[in-house]
Amino acid sequence: MNKMIAAVLAVGMMVFAGVASAADVKGAITAVNAQGRTVTINGVAYTFPATVDMAGLAVGQTVSLTYATANNVNTVSKVTK
């Protein structure tokens, strides 16, 4: 019985490992990579898909980002300057 429960839990963890979870972050931008479409806040990189505008983002600017994390990539869905 214990082995069966452990197996079910292990499968469940693998299934949900790649599922996105939404979050927000607010902070000062410490790096902008326009070509790679990323900004860094508090040492964490956030990736901007082509559908989210990066225009006007600059180092030192404080922004709020809404993002989802999946497969260790933080993908921005909204930016507030």
N, C-alpha and C positions, 0 to 999 in steps of 0.2 A: 504494500500500500504506500509506504513512504517513497519507494522508488518511482511509483506511478505519479505521485504528487510532484516530486522533484522534476520528472520529465515534463510534465505539463507546465510547470513554472519556467523551465528552461526554454521551451518552445515559445511561450508567451513573451519572454524577454527578447528573444530573437526577432519575433514579429514586430514588436514595438520599438526596436532599436533604431530603425530608420524613419519613424514617424515624426513629423514636424510638430514642434511645440511653439506657440506664439508667446512673445515677450516684448517688453519695452526697455529702452535704455536712454538715459539722458546724460550728456557729458560733452566735454570739449574734444573736438577732432584733433588728433595728434599727427595724422598722416592721411594724405589723399593720393590715390593711385587712379587717375582718370582712365588710363589705358586698361588696367585690370579691373576697373569699376568697383574699387573698394575704398572704404574709409576705415580708420582705426580710431577707436575710443577706448580709453583705459586698457590699452594693450591687446584689445580684441578686434579682429578684422570683421567687417560687415560688407557683404557683397550686394551690389545694386544690379538687379536685372535691367534689361533695356527698357522695360516699362516704367521704371522709377527714375525721375530726373535727378541728376547729380549737379546740375548747373548751379554755380554760385557757392558750392561747398568749399570751405577753405580751412587750413590749419588754424587752430585757435578759436574757431567758431563753435558755440554751444548749440547743439541740436538734440532733438528727441527722435529716436528711431523706433518703429514697430517692425519686428522681424520674426522670422520662423527659423528654427534650427532643425536641419535634417542632414544626416550623414556628415556631421561635424562642419557644416557650412551654415553661416548666419545670413539668410537672405532677407533683405529689406523690402517691406511692402509699403511703408509710408515714412516720410521724413518731414519734421516740423522744425522750421528755423526760428 
